[in-house]
Amino acid sequence: MRYISLREAEPGMVLANGIYDSLGRTLIGSNCELTVNYIQRLQEYGFDGVYIEDALSEGINIETVITPQVRMEGQRHIRECNIDGCLSVARRMVEEITSKGVISLDLTDLRSYDDYTYAHSVNVAVYCGVIGMGLGMNERKIGYLVMAGLLHDLGKLQIPADILNKPGRLTQEEYMIMKSHARLSYEIIKERWDISSYVKSAVLHHHENVDGSGYPYGIDGTQQTIFTKILHVADVFDALTAKRPYKEAYTPFEATEYLMGGCGIMFDKKIVQTLLTYVPLYQKGTKVTLSDGREGIIYENFGIHNLRPVVRLMNGDMLDLAEEQYFHITLASQRELELSAEEAERGRSEMIKPLQRYRIMIVDDMKTNLQMLRGILEPLYEVILIKSGQQALMYLKKNPYPDLVIMDIDMPEMDGIEATRRIQELTEKTVPVLFVTALCDRETVLVCRELDAAGYIVRPYKPVYVKAEIKRILTGRSEIE
Ligand SMILES: [Fe+2]
């Protein structure tokens, strides 16, 4: 089987697996032929793509980590807020995950808009289990993780749908309601004697960051259990790769970049590394373009083939890129990924289209740093480049204030902290400040908090992460809720 986006779907193509709605009802059965009508309906339901079976994809078996039955059952119990049901499904999931010798997160789960929370919870449970296994945990601990994954967002069932799915900016009040879901999830399970306290605390703290900037309590990594940290990474990875009414789906490549960019700020590095060992660079059954112009689909990506996959060309020939004679061929899917990232970015900024174009002031004494940020941000925002704190102050006295200041902390003469203090005085704290730092230490975190900074990014940063942070600050809408 192979994955195609719905845009490429054509009548007559044969579906590799069935497609279900959030109640577990079959929308289209496996081995069904697509029709114009079906394609249209899938689009309306918010599906991105489908798995099809054709001659080109013959012999490509994409193994799911858990069976569709267990997945559907899990979704149903979550929808019904049936805790006993969730616990029994968790046990079956652990069995299925641990009985597999080799795990690869090849299968992009197909999901529609309306069942987001249910499908998301099952996915998160799978990722949690996979990370636990990767860390060499025993079955009991993997069980805690899977359970926490299934239960972590139950509180969302109590949040009004118009807030959950609101395409635009959330008001302060709406955001508070949104954030209450972690505590609500905890409330639902806290009296259960048969659920471990590890599970309960992971559920309560699944939005806490390792630097202490998360919610509900703002506890840092030293106060979090390993279960909490794993659930947090799993949750964000799945949220990023999902399409939501207010954002496009990140490609696995972009989601990987985001997780790496957030290491030490939001996430524990070791856990991110563990998850990423199971996320293939090139997913089986997806289309790639080779540097010589030929096209094909990924046939094998395991082990050495993760970097140099085996590709089945459109004429059916196999090409093992790990063989020395083909070393000169590069996979142009990188370019393709960038193109699709650009496309996704366009879609994303479309969705949050501001009334005016946002203006961002970047203050950094290093020319190369300024240029790098300009390269990332200029397609999206109006960018003002400033070389020192003094200059920034002068600019602000004569010009309208920008919507955001990105400030390098370490600068000669006036450092970024002093410059920020003076800017805040001048602007009466009306302009949010995002710090850039080379050091991700306790002191930086404390300074940011003391100055009420909107956040900070650590050099060398990941463009995907930087863009997401800026969007969060400007629109009040995080990509990962
Ligand atoms: Fe959540």
Boltz pocket constraint, residues with backbone or C-beta under 6 A from the ligand:
constraints:
  - pocket:
      binder: B
      contacts: [[A, 152], [A, 153], [A, 181], [A, 182], [A, 206], [A, 207], [A, 235], [A, 481]]
      max_distance: 6.0
